[in-house]
Amino acid sequence: MKSKKILVIFSLILMILLSSACSVDNSAAGTETSTPSGQNDQENTAKDAQTTSFKDSGLKGVVDGLPVPSLEGKKIGIAVVGTDHNFDRQAYQGQIDRVKELGGTPIAVDGERNDQKAIADIENLIIQKPDAIIKQLGDTKVFAPTLKKVVDAKIPLFTVDHPSEYSITNHLSDNYYIGEVLARTIFENMGGEGKVAVFNGFYGVRVVAIRYDMLKYVARDYPKIEFIEPELQDVIPGTIEDARKKVQDLLVKYPEKSGLKAIWAGWDIPSIGASQAVDAAGRKDIKVYGVDGDPAAIDLLADPNTSFAADVAQEPYKIGQSAVDSAARYLAGLQVPKSVYVEPLLVTKENAEQAKKILFK
């Protein structure tokens, strides 16, 4: 009888242990289930919106469609390195307009492509003590000390196309994708072999460096691709005319049947000058490629008789708006991601007219 009681007690203990083990296993399985980071960011923002009290602007986020708090009573500093380039102008204007739409006051400054002026602009913004500062573009190393001053002044910092350890959120296109898809397009159009001339004057600008690095990385899959040395150096200002002259000289050095098939630049403006030089020389053997979706570049793409062959277009106005959305959410106590991406568009001669309708609404 005693042995039967012991057996029953032992059985009960074993059942409890097995039940606990199953519970632990189920919990562990739950922790292994993952969702895309972007989805988590949106879910976190949505949850925060339910638990955090803020004045709703009535507008939805331009990227995720979630509520955006009002900026009523807030001042937002907006610092751009220059506005001579369509991307710069559009992203800058997107920020100014969005701050006003959300009820805030923009304090906008233009560095006019002068780093020292741009640095002084940001330092002046710090003195004015805005509720947040948005910094657009620029050399990562050059501006790092100034951006540290923003953080030291306890002013929330957001960036556009400017990765920085001091930025709460950077807003941009996926430049790894941009570099990869453009490189693939170029090398496939070349039939996997031939010479490529590259403009590489602004490697210190991180987004351009990524595009350049991806061009070289993808080329590892195409062993018959050769990059011409020395590389061409694009400049600011006078970019189009300078690029046109440099490509004219290049064409003399590399006549037809020399194997030169493509010219690459990490942004559109030098590509426009390069295309003009190639077209004027009647060189049907060379195609030109760029990035950004500048209206003049897309117009060249839409013309079947030009050498401009492909462009990866961005939506700079939307990128600028998204930076303000992040600032508004952060100031209202909501969680924001480290990076916000706006999807780019590969534009070729085949879809150039359609792309205009999307890009230039």
Buried (B, 14 or more C-beta within 10 A) or exposed (E): EEEEEEEEEEEEEEEEEEEEEEEEEEEEEEEEEEEEEBEEBBEBBEEBBEEBEBEEBEBEBBBBEBBBBBBEEBBBBBBBBBBBBBBBBBBBBBBBBBBBBBBBBBBBBBBBBEBEBBBBBBEEBBEEEBBBBBBBBBBBEBBEEBBBBBBEBEBBBBBBBBBBEBBBBBBBBBBEBBBBBBBBBBBEBBEEEBBBBBBBBBEEBBBBBBBBBBBEEBBEEBEEBBBBEEBBEBBBEEBBEBBBEBBBEBBEEBEEEEBBBBBBBBBBBBBBBBBBBBBEBEBEBBBBBBBBBBEBBBBBBBEEEBBBBBBBBBBBBBBBBBBBBBBBBBBBEBBBBEBBBBEBBBBBBEBBEEBBEEBEE
